[in-house]
Amino acid sequence: KVEWKTSRLGDHVLINARNIDKTYPHIEVEYLDTGSITRGHIQSLQHFQLADAPSRARRIVQDNDIVLSMVRPIQRHYGFIKNIKPNTVASTGFLVLTCKDTIDPYYLYSFLTQDALTEYLETIAASSTSTYPAFTPDVVENLTINLPPLPEQRAIAKILSNLDEKIELNRRMNETL
């Protein structure tokens, strides 16, 4: 029997690894603001010429990244990025987590979006000295996570992903009706 291992989350992810710089190839961006995504559902993306984009539109996102708002975590502005255009950028109000090959991205997303963890992050945010409840990247980086072997993570993630897809399909059907 293979044991699960407890480790520091920062050992398995890159946080805010890609930001717009002088080499950024796109002149137009699709912008994901913290208020535009809730519980994994993107309500809308804003479109800007790069020169006209908000100053916070700087985090480059790619498929399988996780975005997690550092501001007011209780509002659950987080999501799993999939089927995104290459010119999509997120607000600097997000942590953008990119998984290393030691952790399944959807397994991590499921871990990070548990109610108990959201409430923990809210507690940390509420005690911050900033003008609004927020936490810093090191809080997530220093979280501990129990990790089964990668094949087990993938199996768990597949089940959770399938359930989330069914929930999203039902939500869209209800919206249509």
C-alpha positions as CSV (number, residue, x, y, z in Angstrom):
1,K,0.0,0.0,0.0
2,V,1.4,3.4,-1.0
3,E,1.0,6.1,1.6
4,W,-0.2,9.6,1.1
5,K,2.5,12.2,1.8
6,T,2.0,15.6,3.5
7,S,4.0,18.4,1.9
8,R,4.2,22.1,1.5
9,L,2.0,23.4,-1.4
10,G,4.7,25.7,-2.6
11,D,6.9,22.7,-3.5
12,H,4.3,21.6,-6.1
13,V,3.2,24.9,-7.7
14,L,4.5,28.0,-9.3
15,I,2.7,31.1,-8.1
16,N,2.2,34.1,-10.4
17,A,4.9,32.7,-12.8
18,R,3.9,34.5,-16.0
19,N,3.3,38.2,-16.1
20,I,3.0,40.7,-19.1
21,D,6.4,42.1,-19.9
22,K,8.1,43.7,-23.0
23,T,8.1,40.4,-24.8
24,Y,4.3,39.9,-24.5
25,P,3.2,39.2,-28.1
26,H,-0.5,40.3,-28.1
27,I,-1.8,43.8,-28.7
28,E,-5.3,42.8,-27.5
29,V,-6.2,41.0,-24.3
30,E,-9.2,39.2,-22.8
31,Y,-9.2,40.3,-19.1
32,L,-10.5,38.2,-16.2
33,D,-11.2,40.5,-13.2
34,T,-11.7,39.0,-9.8
35,G,-15.4,39.9,-9.9
36,S,-15.9,38.1,-13.2
37,I,-15.5,34.6,-11.8
38,T,-17.3,32.9,-9.0
39,R,-17.1,29.2,-7.9
40,G,-15.4,28.4,-11.2
41,H,-18.0,30.0,-13.4
42,I,-16.7,32.9,-15.6
43,Q,-19.5,35.4,-16.1
44,S,-17.6,37.5,-18.6
45,L,-14.3,38.5,-19.9
46,Q,-13.5,42.1,-20.8
47,H,-11.7,42.9,-24.1
48,F,-9.1,45.7,-24.3
49,Q,-6.3,46.9,-26.4
50,L,-3.2,46.1,-24.3
51,A,-2.4,49.8,-24.0
52,D,-5.9,50.5,-22.6
53,A,-6.1,47.6,-20.3
54,P,-6.4,48.2,-16.5
55,S,-3.0,48.3,-14.7
56,R,-4.0,45.2,-12.8
57,A,-4.4,43.2,-16.1
58,R,-1.0,41.6,-15.8
59,R,-1.1,37.9,-14.9
60,I,-0.9,35.5,-17.9
61,V,-3.0,32.5,-17.6
62,Q,-3.0,29.2,-19.5
63,D,-5.0,26.0,-19.5
64,N,-4.9,24.0,-16.2
65,D,-3.9,27.1,-14.1
66,I,-5.9,27.9,-11.0
67,V,-7.0,31.4,-10.2
68,L,-7.7,32.3,-6.6
69,S,-8.7,35.8,-5.6
70,M,-6.5,37.1,-2.7
71,V,-9.2,39.6,-1.8
72,R,-12.3,38.7,0.2
73,P,-11.9,34.9,-0.2
74,I,-15.4,34.3,1.2
75,Q,-16.8,35.6,-2.0
76,R,-15.3,32.5,-3.7
77,H,-13.8,34.3,-6.8
78,Y,-11.8,31.3,-8.0
79,G,-11.6,29.1,-11.0
80,F,-9.9,26.4,-13.0
81,I,-8.7,27.6,-16.4
82,K,-9.5,25.5,-19.4
83,N,-10.1,26.2,-23.1
84,I,-8.7,29.8,-22.7
85,K,-7.4,32.0,-25.5
86,P,-3.6,32.6,-25.5
87,N,-4.2,36.4,-24.9
88,T,-6.1,36.0,-21.7
89,V,-4.8,37.8,-18.7
90,A,-6.0,37.9,-15.1
91,S,-6.0,40.6,-12.5
92,T,-3.1,40.9,-10.1
93,G,-5.8,40.4,-7.4
94,F,-5.5,36.7,-8.3
95,L,-3.0,34.2,-7.3
96,V,-2.3,32.2,-10.5
97,L,-1.1,28.7,-9.6
98,T,0.6,26.6,-12.2
99,C,1.1,23.0,-11.1
100,K,4.4,21.2,-11.4
101,D,4.3,17.6,-12.6
102,T,4.1,16.3,-9.0
103,I,0.4,17.3,-8.5
104,D,-2.7,17.0,-10.6
105,P,-4.1,20.5,-11.3
106,Y,-7.8,19.6,-10.8
107,Y,-6.9,17.7,-7.6
108,L,-5.3,20.9,-6.3
109,Y,-8.2,23.0,-7.5
110,S,-10.6,20.7,-5.5
111,F,-8.4,21.0,-2.5
112,L,-8.2,24.8,-2.7
113,T,-11.9,25.3,-3.1
114,Q,-13.1,23.3,-0.1
115,D,-15.3,25.4,2.2
116,A,-13.0,24.8,5.2
117,L,-10.0,26.2,3.3
118,T,-12.0,29.2,2.0
119,E,-13.1,29.9,5.6
120,Y,-9.4,29.6,6.8
121,L,-8.3,32.0,4.1
122,E,-11.1,34.4,5.0
123,T,-9.9,34.3,8.7
124,I,-6.4,35.2,7.6
125,A,-7.7,37.9,5.2
126,A,-9.9,39.4,7.9
127,S,-6.9,39.8,10.2
128,S,-4.8,41.6,7.6
129,T,-3.8,45.2,8.1
130,S,-4.7,46.2,4.5
131,T,-7.8,48.4,3.8
132,Y,-9.8,45.3,2.7
133,P,-9.7,41.6,3.7
134,A,-6.8,40.0,1.8
135,F,-4.1,37.4,2.1
136,T,-0.7,37.2,0.6
137,P,0.7,34.5,-1.8
138,D,2.9,33.0,1.0
139,V,-0.2,32.0,2.9
140,V,-1.1,29.6,0.1
141,E,2.5,28.7,-0.6
142,N,2.9,27.5,3.0
143,L,-0.3,25.4,3.2
144,T,0.2,21.8,3.8
145,I,-1.5,19.2,1.5
146,N,-1.9,15.5,1.7
147,L,-1.0,14.0,-1.6
148,P,-1.6,10.4,-2.8
149,P,0.5,9.1,-5.6
150,L,-0.1,10.9,-8.9
151,P,-2.2,8.1,-10.5
152,E,-4.5,8.3,-7.5
153,Q,-4.7,12.1,-7.7
154,R,-5.7,11.8,-11.3
155,A,-8.4,9.2,-10.6
156,I,-9.8,11.4,-7.8
157,A,-9.6,14.5,-10.0
158,K,-11.4,12.8,-12.8
159,I,-14.3,11.9,-10.6
160,L,-14.6,15.4,-9.2
161,S,-14.2,17.0,-12.6
162,N,-17.0,14.8,-14.0
163,L,-19.3,15.8,-11.1
164,D,-18.5,19.5,-11.6
165,E,-19.2,19.2,-15.3
166,K,-22.6,17.7,-14.6
167,I,-23.4,20.4,-12.1
168,E,-22.3,23.1,-14.6
169,L,-24.5,21.4,-17.3
170,N,-27.5,21.4,-15.0
171,R,-26.8,25.1,-14.1
172,R,-26.8,26.0,-17.8
173,M,-30.0,24.0,-18.5
174,N,-31.7,25.8,-15.6
175,E,-30.6,29.1,-16.9
176,T,-32.0,28.2,-20.3
177,L,-35.3,27.1,-18.9
